[in-house]
Amino acid sequence: VRTPLKEAARRGLIPSNPASSIQKVSETSKGTGIPTEEELKALLALPLDPRIRCAILLGAGCALRLGEIQALRIDKVDGDILRVDSSWGKVDGLKSTKTGKVRTIPLPAIIKSAMLDLAVINPHGPDGFLMYGSLPDAPLDCRAIARGFDKALVQIALGEGFARATKEEKKKVLDSWKTRCVTFHSLRHFANARLRGAVPDETLRKLTGHTTEAMTDHYDHTTAADIEALAEAQESRIIKFFKIA
């Protein structure tokens, strides 16, 4: 109930959010686990579907949400900068980002290259969704991307035994990842964890799109200095794990 009321107030459909003063019911959350640097490098060394590989790079390197990755087109790339201004939802289709904010973030060369490669092989043309699906007006389903990521997790765990493993054996391995709470969304947490401390938190929020009520308006613009600091942090703390020898 709280979520649609908050969104209605944000869009100006109602004057205020009547649920803003209602406290959330406390709950015990397992949290989100993250893969190690070695595990991430092993994932990227696999012969993945190029869309899955690019999605992993964008999640772990640029901290994009899955819906933001689905919404990307190549025209969002401007030199070494990526403009994140939309998201894709199963029900709403193309919409604004979760916070309603547009952010510009540094785009490492290895990720830019993967995006350009996708634009070239896109069956719907270079202007289509980078995470292309069977239809030109919708990206690859989020569940397909998540399944591709899960399959890769099982592959790196089983190694050469993956091809001859039974369905039950693969499920057991995937369950072990679930016990660690590692999902596609973990890649975003990986980026945040790796970059935390390399730049001030307010600068990091410009990459991740995280906000607090107090910071939303104050930290709304990304400066050239922010881009430079974030790019240096990406290269030193994340991108080095993407490069396969």
Secondary structure, DSSP 8 states (H G I E B T S, - for coil): -HHHHHHHHHTTSSSS-TTTT---------------HHHHHHHHHS---HHHHHHHHHHHHH---HHHHHT-BGGGEETTEEEE--EEETTTEEE--TTS--EEEE--HHHHHHHHHHHHH-TT-TTSBSSB-SSTTSB--HHHHHHHHHHHHHHHHHGGGGTT--HHHHHHHHHHHHHTT--TTHHHHHHHHHHBTTB-HHHHHHHH----TTTTTTT----HHHHHHHHHHHHHHTGGGT---
